[in-house]
Amino acid sequence: MREAPEVTPAHDPAERIPPGKIRCDACPVLCFIAEGRAGACDRYANHGGTLVRLASHLVLEAGAEAVPVPPDWDGRLLPDGHFVTAVGAGTTYPDWKPAPFIVASQMDGVDMVTVVTEGIYSYCGVKVKIDTDRHIGPEQATVRHRGEAVGHVTTGEYGSQMLSLGGVHHLTGGSKYEGRATCDALLALCDRQAVDLTVDGGAALVVQAGAPPVVDGVQEQRMRVGCGSAAIGMFAQQWFAHADEVVVVDDHITGVLSEHQAGKLLGVPPSGIRIRGHKSTPGRYFRVAGPGAGWGGTTITDPLSIIDRFDPRHARPGLRMLMVSTTGDHSGWFVLDEELRPQPAPMPPEVAASVARVQDNCEPALCSVVFVAGAGGSLRSGVTENPVALTRAVRSALVQVTCGGAPVYLWPGGGITLMVDVLAMPKGSFGWVPTPALVAPIEFTMRLADYAALGGHMASVVPLAEVLARAPELQGPPGAHWPLRKEHFAWAR
């Protein structure tokens, strides 16, 4: 295990540096780093008395997996289709200096510039989408990592549970243990690693971007095809010829075929079924049971428990009933006896095939991780001497914002608050500093003329060829998106 570096809260230019160590000024921590060792963030190290960046600076090349810069490269511009990312570029700290790379290039004959920097984000977090019907905990319940509060359960979405993790209050507003646990969880999630979480009053989770969630030790296989009512509408035509009644059990909206409008239009007669729960509209019931890990995300283990009775005015012995969950993982076939009580019976093959169809229509259950951050004034000052001009240019689509070359969603309103899918970014895009905060790449691309009009740091603009000469490796793009397309800019539309 490496020796922990010395950390001080402030930098005095006249401060004496201990013998054999160098001062790193890449972030507010300002580590003293001994020879052969890395700083607290593992991003910078002392190599022979020189501060070196440990991570590679990545340049995307369209259509290539990995293309090294030729050893005998003569300095001429390599073929078109290169984009300089901020992955491994370094930061603007102490914030008054220009971004590490301000790169001039051309796009379809238009002179462009890309401003490249890694942001130090104290104001950041992740939104985690967990595809599952299982109840993971009540809304607003605290989510913990290593016992420390790192976020909360937020409003559920269609077929998924949602977590909101991180944010400045968890990173810096609590104890140092809370801040460190939050930072560690965010970094691991953004780096596509598995993270153990617990929900107060709820489940134990293992979440990882692009992987199935694990809820209380059970790996989820599929997300639901829809609510109980939607499932009735989707499969009514496949059911009404083989069953007299179908009940799709769901924590949110349980559907009943004979009462549902889909059943009415298909001519399904009333079955006399009486469901326990709050009737919403015909064939749709709320609150048939509490949320849980049973049928359709409820506490139900016996589906017949939601049936109060069958009305003899419409029910008859021999009536056939399918009960199924929204994922098809639970199902049962029942036939009414002489006393109009449902009795389990072997499921006919054609009905079993329809249950399999429900399962086939369920998408694979996955975890999605979206990084959310605000690009503050200090970061923007590395782009232009008038930071608000950059914000206005972003809003008017004169400037395209990317993270490691990946597309971002920009929130409306003030500032530059963005969201980006971590799976769209190159691997190894994220780092951290022990303030604590995450470090993530951000790029601003615009016309060179627009950059000058914004009050950009024109004296720091360098040709693309100069950057490529220094880039240790080129990487293929993370997906179909390519940052340099005219349609991304308002002036080209």
C-alpha positions in Angstrom: 0.0 0.0 0.0 1.4 3.4 -1.0 2.2 6.0 1.6 -0.5 8.6 2.0 0.7 12.0 0.8 0.7 15.0 3.1 -2.3 17.3 2.5 -2.6 20.9 3.4 -5.6 23.1 2.9 -4.0 26.2 1.4 -0.9 27.2 -0.7 1.5 29.9 0.2 4.0 30.6 -2.6 6.7 31.2 0.0 5.9 28.0 1.9 8.9 25.7 2.3 8.5 22.4 0.4 9.9 19.4 2.3 13.1 17.9 0.9 12.6 15.3 -1.7 9.0 16.3 -2.4 7.2 18.4 -4.9 4.0 20.4 -4.7 1.1 19.4 -6.9 -1.2 22.3 -7.8 -3.7 20.3 -9.9 -6.5 20.7 -7.4 -7.2 22.6 -4.1 -5.7 19.8 -2.0 -2.1 20.8 -3.0 -0.3 17.6 -2.0 3.4 17.3 -1.2 4.4 14.2 -3.2 7.6 12.2 -2.5 9.7 10.7 -5.3 8.1 7.7 -6.9 4.8 8.2 -5.3 1.4 9.5 -6.4 -0.8 12.2 -4.9 -3.9 11.5 -2.9 -6.0 11.3 -6.1 -3.7 8.8 -7.9 -3.8 11.1 -10.9 -0.4 12.9 -10.5 3.0 11.6 -9.4 6.5 12.7 -8.6 8.8 11.2 -11.3 12.4 12.3 -10.9 11.3 15.6 -9.3 8.9 16.4 -12.1 5.1 16.3 -11.7 3.7 13.9 -14.2 0.1 13.0 -15.2 -0.5 9.3 -14.8 -3.5 8.9 -17.0 -3.3 9.0 -20.8 -4.8 11.9 -22.6 -7.3 10.5 -25.1 -8.0 11.7 -28.6 -11.0 10.2 -30.4 -10.6 9.0 -34.0 -13.7 8.3 -36.0 -14.0 4.6 -37.1 -10.8 3.4 -35.4 -10.4 1.2 -32.3 -6.9 2.4 -31.3 -4.5 4.1 -33.6 -1.1 5.1 -32.1 0.7 8.2 -33.3 3.4 7.0 -35.7 6.9 7.1 -34.1 8.3 8.8 -37.3 5.4 11.3 -37.5 6.7 14.4 -39.3 4.3 16.9 -37.7 1.8 17.1 -40.5 -1.9 16.9 -39.7 -3.2 13.4 -39.5 -6.3 12.5 -41.6 -9.5 14.3 -40.7 -11.7 12.8 -38.0 -9.9 13.5 -34.7 -11.5 15.0 -31.6 -9.4 16.0 -28.6 -11.2 15.0 -25.4 -10.7 16.2 -21.9 -10.0 12.7 -20.6 -6.5 13.0 -19.0 -6.1 16.6 -20.1 -5.8 18.2 -16.6 -7.7 21.0 -14.9 -7.7 24.8 -14.9 -6.9 24.9 -11.1 -6.2 27.5 -9.6 -8.9 28.6 -12.0 -7.5 31.8 -13.3 -5.5 30.1 -16.1 -6.8 29.1 -19.5 -8.0 25.5 -20.1 -5.2 22.9 -20.6 -5.9 22.5 -24.3 -7.6 25.0 -26.6 -7.4 23.2 -30.0 -7.9 24.7 -33.4 -9.2 22.3 -36.1 -11.5 22.3 -39.2 -14.9 20.8 -39.7 -16.0 20.7 -43.3 -13.9 23.7 -44.1 -15.1 25.7 -41.1 -12.4 26.9 -38.6 -13.4 25.5 -35.2 -12.0 25.5 -31.7 -12.5 22.9 -28.9 -11.7 24.0 -25.3 -10.7 21.0 -23.3 -10.5 20.7 -19.5 -11.3 18.4 -16.7 -13.7 19.8 -14.2 -13.4 19.4 -10.4 -17.0 18.9 -9.5 -18.1 19.3 -5.9 -21.6 19.9 -7.2 -22.3 16.6 -8.8 -24.0 13.3 -8.4 -25.5 10.4 -10.3 -29.1 9.3 -11.1 -29.4 5.5 -11.0 -32.2 3.7 -12.9 -32.8 0.2 -11.6 -35.0 -2.0 -13.8 -37.1 -4.0 -11.3 -40.6 -4.4 -10.0 -39.3 -5.2 -6.6 -39.8 -2.8 -3.8 -36.4 -1.4 -2.8 -37.6 1.1 -0.2 -40.0 4.0 0.3 -39.5 7.3 -1.5 -37.1 9.6 0.3 -35.5 6.7 2.2 -31.8 7.2 2.8 -29.4 5.2 0.6 -26.1 4.1 2.2 -22.7 3.0 1.1 -20.4 1.5 3.8 -23.0 2.6 6.3 -22.8 6.3 5.3 -25.7 8.3 3.8 -24.9 8.9 0.1 -28.3 9.7 -1.3 -32.0 8.7 -1.3 -34.7 6.8 -3.2 -36.6 9.1 -5.5 -39.8 8.8 -7.5 -40.1 5.5 -9.4 -40.6 5.5 -13.1 -42.3 3.0 -15.5 -40.8 -0.4 -14.7 -37.9 1.0 -12.8 -36.8 2.2 -9.4 -34.7 5.4 -9.2 -31.9 6.6 -6.9 -30.5 10.1 -6.5 -26.9 9.8 -5.2 -24.3 12.3 -4.3 -24.6 16.1 -4.4 -22.7 18.7 -2.5 -24.5 18.2 0.8 -23.3 14.5 1.0 -19.9 15.3 -0.5 -19.0 18.3 1.7 -21.9 19.0 4.1 -21.5 16.0 6.5 -18.7 14.1 8.2 -15.4 13.3 6.3 -16.5 9.7 6.3 -19.8 10.6 4.7 -18.0 12.7 2.1 -15.4 10.0 1.3 -18.0 7.2 1.1 -20.1 9.4 -1.3 -17.1 10.2 -3.4 -16.1 6.5 -3.6 -19.6 5.4 -4.5 -19.9 8.0 -7.3 -16.5 7.3 -8.7 -17.1 3.5 -8.8 -20.5 3.9 -10.4 -19.2 6.3 -13.0 -16.3 4.0 -13.7 -18.8 1.2 -14.4 -17.9 -0.8 -11.3 -20.3 -2.7 -9.0 -21.3 -0.9 -5.8 -23.0 -2.2 -2.7 -25.8 0.0 -1.4 -28.5 -0.4 1.3 -31.8 1.4 1.6 -33.1 2.3 5.1 -36.2 0.2 5.6 -35.7 -1.5 2.3 -33.4 -3.7 0.2 -29.7 -4.4 -0.1 -28.6 -3.6 -3.7 -25.7 -4.2 -6.0 -25.8 -1.8 -8.9 -23.5 -1.4 -11.9 -23.9 0.5 -15.1 -25.0 -1.8 -17.9 -25.4 -4.8 -15.6 -28.5 -6.4 -14.1 -29.4 -5.2 -10.6 -29.1 -7.5 -7.6 -31.9 -6.9 -5.1 -31.6 -8.7 -1.7 -29.2 -11.2 -3.3 -31.5 -12.0 -6.3 -30.3 -10.9 -9.7 -33.1 -9.4 -11.8 -33.7 -10.8 -15.2 -36.3 -8.6 -16.8 -38.3 -5.4 -16.4 -42.0 -5.5 -16.6 -43.7 -5.2 -20.0 -46.1 -2.6 -18.6 -48.6 -2.1 -15.7 -51.4 -4.6 -15.2 -53.8 -2.5 -17.2 -51.3 -2.1 -20.1 -50.7 -5.8 -20.2 -54.4 -6.5 -20.5 -54.6 -4.2 -23.5 -51.5 -5.7 -25.1 -52.4 -9.3 -24.7 -56.2 -9.3 -24.6 -56.6 -10.8 -28.0 -54.3 -13.7 -27.1 -56.1 -14.4 -23.9 -59.9 -14.0 -24.5 -60.2 -17.2 -26.7 -58.5 -19.4 -24.1 -59.5 -17.9 -20.7 -62.7 -16.6 -19.2 -60.9 -14.2 -16.9 -57.4 -12.8 -16.7 -55.9 -10.9 -13.7 -52.6 -9.2 -14.2 -51.2 -8.5 -10.7 -49.3 -5.3 -10.3 -48.3 -3.1 -7.4 -49.5 0.0 -9.2 -52.4 -0.9 -11.5 -53.8 -4.4 -11.4 -55.8 -5.3 -14.6 -58.9 -7.4 -14.9 -59.8 -8.6 -18.5 -63.6 -8.9 -18.2 -64.0 -5.4 -16.8 -61.3 -3.7 -18.9 -62.3 -1.8 -22.0 -60.1 -4.2 -24.1 -62.2 -7.1 -22.8 -65.5 -5.3 -23.4 -64.6 -4.6 -27.0 -63.7 -8.2 -27.5 -67.0 -9.4 -26.1 -65.6 -11.0 -22.9 -68.7 -11.5 -20.6 -68.6 -10.5 -16.9 -67.0 -13.2 -14.7 -68.4 -11.9 -11.4 -64.9 -11.4 -10.0 -64.6 -9.1 -7.0 -61.1 -7.7 -6.4 -59.8 -6.4 -3.1 -58.4 -3.0 -3.7 -59.3 0.5 -4.8 -61.2 0.5 -8.1 -60.0 3.3 -10.4 -61.6 3.0 -13.9 -63.2 -0.2 -15.2 -60.8 -3.1 -15.0 -58.1 -1.1 -13.2 -57.4 -1.4 -9.5 -55.0 0.4 -7.2 -53.6 -0.8 -3.9 -54.4 -4.5 -4.1 -51.5 -5.1 -1.8 -48.4 -3.4 -0.4 -45.2 -3.0 -2.4 -42.7 -5.9 -2.0 -40.8 -8.6 -3.8 -43.7 -10.9 -4.7 -46.1 -11.0 -7.6 -45.9 -7.8 -9.7 -43.8 -6.0 -7.2 -46.3 -6.6 -4.4 -46.2 -8.5 -1.1 -48.4 -11.2 -2.6 -47.2 -14.8 -2.6 -50.7 -16.2 -3.0 -52.5 -14.4 -5.9 -55.9 -15.6 -4.8 -55.6 -13.4 -1.7 -56.6 -10.3 -3.8 -59.9 -12.0 -4.8 -62.8 -11.3 -2.4 -65.3 -13.6 -4.1 -67.1 -14.4 -7.4 -70.6 -13.1 -7.8 -73.0 -16.0 -8.6 -75.0 -13.8 -10.9 -72.2 -13.9 -13.4 -69.8 -16.6 -12.3 -70.3 -20.3 -13.0 -68.5 -23.6 -12.2 -65.8 -24.4 -14.7 -64.9 -20.7 -15.3 -61.2 -20.6 -16.4 -59.0 -17.9 -14.9 -55.3 -16.9 -15.6 -53.5 -14.9 -13.0 -50.1 -13.6 -14.1 -47.6 -10.9 -13.0 -46.4 -8.0 -15.1 -43.1 -9.8 -16.0 -44.6 -13.3 -16.4 -42.3 -14.6 -13.7 -45.4 -15.6 -11.7 -48.5 -17.2 -13.1 -51.2 -19.6 -12.2 -54.2 -21.3 -13.8 -57.4 -21.8 -11.9 -60.9 -23.3 -12.5 -64.0 -22.4 -10.4 -65.5 -25.4 -8.5 -69.1 -26.0 -7.8 -69.0 -23.5 -4.9 -67.4 -20.9 -7.2 -64.0 -21.1 -5.5 -60.9 -21.0 -7.8 -58.9 -24.2 -7.7 -55.4 -24.7 -9.2 -55.3 -26.7 -12.4 -52.8 -27.6 -15.0 -52.2 -24.7 -17.4 -53.1 -25.4 -21.0 -50.2 -25.2 -23.5 -51.7 -22.2 -25.4 -52.1 -20.3 -22.2 -48.5 -21.2 -21.1 -47.4 -19.9 -24.5 -49.1 -16.5 -23.8 -47.3 -16.3 -20.4 -44.0 -16.9 -22.3 -45.0 -14.1 -24.7 -45.3 -11.8 -21.7 -41.8 -12.7 -20.6 -40.4 -12.3 -24.1 -41.8 -8.8 -24.3 -40.0 -7.8 -21.1 -36.6 -6.1 -21.8 -33.5 -7.3 -19.9 -33.2 -5.7 -16.5 -30.3 -3.3 -16.3 -28.8 -0.5 -14.2 -28.3 2.8 -15.9 -26.0 5.5 -14.4 -26.3 9.1 -15.5 -23.6 11.6 -14.2 -25.1 15.0 -13.3 -23.0 18.1 -12.7 -22.9 21.8 -12.9 -20.0 23.6 -14.8 -19.2 26.4 -12.4 -17.8 29.9 -13.0 -14.2 28.9 -12.3 -14.4 26.2 -15.0 -16.0 28.5 -17.4 -13.3 31.2 -16.8 -10.8 28.7 -18.3 -12.8 29.0 -21.5 -13.3 32.8 -21.7 -12.5 35.9 -19.8 -16.3 36.6 -19.6 -17.8 33.3 -18.2 -21.4 34.3 -18.7 -20.8 34.8 -22.4 -20.1 31.1 -22.6 -23.3 30.2 -20.8 -25.3 32.3 -23.3 -23.5 30.8 -26.3 -24.3 27.3 -25.0 -27.9 28.2 -24.6 -28.1 29.6 -28.2 -26.4 26.4 -29.6 -23.3 28.3 -30.8 -21.3 26.0 -28.5 -21.6 22.2 -28.3 -20.9 20.6 -24.9 -19.6 17.1 -24.6 -18.0 14.9 -21.9 -15.2 12.8 -23.2 -16.8 13.3 -26.7 -20.1 11.9 -25.5 -23.3 13.9 -26.0 -24.9 15.5 -22.9 -28.3 16.8 -22.0 -28.3 20.4 -20.9 -30.9 21.4 -18.3 -32.9 24.5 -19.1 -32.6 27.5 -16.9 -29.5 29.2 -15.6 -25.9 27.9 -15.6 -24.5 24.9 -17.4 -26.0 21.8 -15.7 -25.6 18.7 -17.7 -26.4 15.0 -17.6 -24.4 12.3 -19.5 -24.7 8.5 -19.7 -21.4 7.1 -18.3 -21.6 4.2 -20.7 -21.3 6.6 -23.6 -18.0 8.0 -22.2 -14.6 6.4 -22.7 -13.5 4.0 -19.9 -11.4 5.7 -17.3 -13.0 9.1 -17.9 -13.5 9.9 -14.2 -11.1 10.7 -11.3 -11.4 12.3 -7.9 -9.7 14.7 -5.5 -9.9 14.4 -1.7 -11.7 17.7 -1.2 -13.8 15.4 -1.9 -15.0 15.9 -5.5 -15.2 14.0 -8.7 -13.0 14.9 -11.7 -14.7 14.5 -15.1 -13.9 15.7 -18.7 -15.8 18.5 -20.5 -15.3 20.0 -23.9 -16.7 23.1 -25.5 -16.7 23.2 -29.3 -17.5 26.2 -31.4 -16.4 28.3 -34.5 -13.1 30.0 -34.0 -14.8 33.3 -34.8 -17.4 32.8 -32.2 -14.7 31.9 -29.7 -12.9 35.2 -30.3 -16.2 37.1 -30.0 -16.8 35.4 -26.6 -13.5 36.8 -25.3 -11.8 33.5 -25.4 -8.2 32.9 -24.6 -7.0 33.3 -28.2 -3.3 33.4 -27.2 -3.6 29.9 -25.9 -5.1 28.4 -29.1 -2.9 25.6 -30.6 -3.3 23.6 -33.8 -4.7 20.1 -33.7 -1.4 18.8 -35.1 0.5 20.1 -32.0 -1.9 18.3 -29.7 -1.7 15.1 -31.7 2.0 15.2 -31.4 1.8 15.1 -27.7 -1.1 12.6 -27.4 0.1 9.2 -26.2 -2.7 7.3 -27.8 -5.8 7.7 -29.9 -9.0 5.9 -29.0 -12.1 5.0 -31.1 -15.3 6.7 -30.2 -17.4 5.2 -27.4 -20.5 4.9 -29.6 -22.2 6.1 -32.8 -22.1 9.8 -31.7 -19.3 11.9 -33.2 -18.8 15.3 -31.7 -17.9 17.3 -34.9 -21.1 17.4 -36.9 -22.6 20.6 -38.3 -26.1 19.7 -37.3 -25.1 20.2 -33.6 -24.7 23.9 -34.2 -27.4 26.5 -34.7 -25.3 28.4 -37.3 -25.3 25.4 -39.6 -29.0 24.5 -39.4 
